[in-house]
Amino acid sequence: MKTMSIPVEPRFRNQEECRKEARRILEEELICGMSELELAKELRFHALVYYFCESTGLFPELKNHADPIDLNDHGDTAFRKAAYHLLWLLDDEETGED
């Protein structure tokens, strides 16, 4: 099973940027068993959580857990995937990103 860690970047708050990074990861076969959208959702979730915690000063433990983004073949648990999906539903405008 392949795993990788990547640092959170501000650009990951943007859905299209997450999709671009997910495509790169899949094209380079760094992770398998996930769709582009699943990867993109996980990247964005980590970025939104990280930068929310950073801007508010709340939940320092959660902020530390959000960065780096640890990716594994076939993705995360069903519960976490559901959380990733919920934050994906927020438009970029709602999160302050273009």
Secondary structure, DSSP 8 states (H G I E B T S, - for coil): --EEEE---GGGGSHHHHHHHHHHHHHTTSS-S--HHHHHHHHHHHHHHHHHHHHH---HHHHHHHSSEEEETT-S-HHHHHHHHHHHTS-GGGGT--
